[in-house]
Amino acid sequence: MIIQYQFPPALMTREIAAYYISGSLRDVDELRAMGEITPVGNQKRVKFRKDDLDAYIAALPEKHSRR
């Protein structure tokens, strides 16, 4: 029996960051412009910290459904 674990990387490209937050590339760009997430790396290929993305996700308001 082989058990596989998959963990999100500590640093994510813009594309992976968008997928991780269930958003779009534009969402990532807007979060970056607002200072919600800080890019790391060089000018050629920036990445985003998982911790910053997790903080953004945790701060999202919960959606309440009416029953």
BELTAFEN-V353176 format. One record per backbone hydrogen bond with DSSP energy under -1.0 kcal/mol. NH is the residue of the N-H (numbers start at 1). CO is the residue of the C=O. Records with the same first field share a line. If there is no record, write none. Layout:
# BELTAFEN-V353176
NH: CO  CO
This chain:
# BELTAFEN-V353176
12: 48
17: 13
18: 14
19: 15
20: 16
21: 17
22: 19
23: 18
28: 24
29: 25
30: 26
31: 27
32: 28
33: 29
34: 30
36: 31
37: 31
40: 47
47: 40
48: 12
50: 10
53: 49
54: 50
55: 51
56: 52
57: 53
58: 54
59: 55
60: 57
